[in-house]
Amino acid sequence: MNDSEYGFETQAIRTQLERTKFQEHSVPLYLTSSFVFEDAEDMRASFTEEKERNIYSRFSNPNTTEFVDKICKMEGAEAGYAFATGMAAVYSTFAALLNAGDHIVSAGSVFGSTHALFVNYFPKWNIQTTYFDINKPETIESCIQPNTKILYAESPTNPAIDIIDLELLGAIAKKHNLILIIDNCFATPYIQQPIKFGAHLVIHSATKLIDGQGRVLGGVTVGREDLIREIYLFSRNTGPALSPFNAWVLSKSLETLAVRLDRHCENAFKVAEFLEAHPNVNTVKYPFLKSHPQYEIAKKQMSLGGNIVAFEIKGGIEAGRKFLNNIKLCSLSANLGDTRTIVTHPASTTHSKLSVEERLAVSITDGLVRISVGLETVKDVIDDLKQALA
Ligand SMILES: *Cc1c(COP(=O)(O)O)cnc(C)c1O
């Protein structure tokens, strides 16, 4: 079947494993750790990879393959590998591609555990990272050294919702022969496809909007075939594989990604507009609000604004804590991208161990509140925020 002409939603729904003799309509769950061989020759050819087939679920599994195939089609990627968590994807991707002495150039505002990898763990193997300020992209090239191998960023960023110009990153990576890796978790492939702008690899925490219902953990890296081959060989030996059950759940979730994201983004835009007009709110950051400092770039590289809204509450840390305590309907939780709206106040929670200067370096002010807008009736979400802000 030549399915490359089908639209995004059709690919997400109709990319499916071959039917078994039972003629099932929906793909079954292949909860098996290993697969059997016909004879010694079949086994030999399978292990030397002369045959493409499943051997052991640490290497591949039908449900995982279906999930990866869908993400590859959605991102326009050649190949991929699925992981137990988003962090397993981030760690294994770097670990597979880097040697001792290599150097990373990364945006300073990255996911907390990714930051921990860069500053606490990679230096153990003499891999250093230089951060650039996401709001000063003109400084990126000055961070590049002769031993720089990877250029890394997330866009939009967590939790400040800054945007970086992916086309610019693609051009810098090309000029300096770097591997450009984008964590596309906040946008999902429905909204933004970094490979179009020159990314070589795209990473997702599937735990977030891809699952979309706060049920399972998962991660995936997709992109250029030769790089994925390195990542696959590293992973097949070190064991960060996604479980078949989670792959089955996540592949089903992808069938509704487009409709879910349409509503998530519609609701988030309404929440952003409400907050922008509220007297107890200083500033609102949402990529598709005209007031966003990188609005033009967001419009260029994203088809919708995403489901995360950041805003600055008047009154700093104390006002932020009070706001969280007054929330009734929305959840206080560490996840995001769920059907349920989630509110967090980074300065008093996730980022409370950092100094004020360290927080400001990654755009986290004392009054910053992050909302992952869910799929509830949007009026109910706005009413909850309204009473908590009062
Ligand atoms: C959550 C998250 C991760 C890590 O994903 P897990 O599935 O929690 O391991 C990585 N990057 C970003 C941007 C995230 O939001």
Residues whose N, C-alpha, C, O or C-beta is under 5 A from the ligand:
A	BS01	LIG	T85 G86 M87 F111 D183 C185 S205 T207 G218
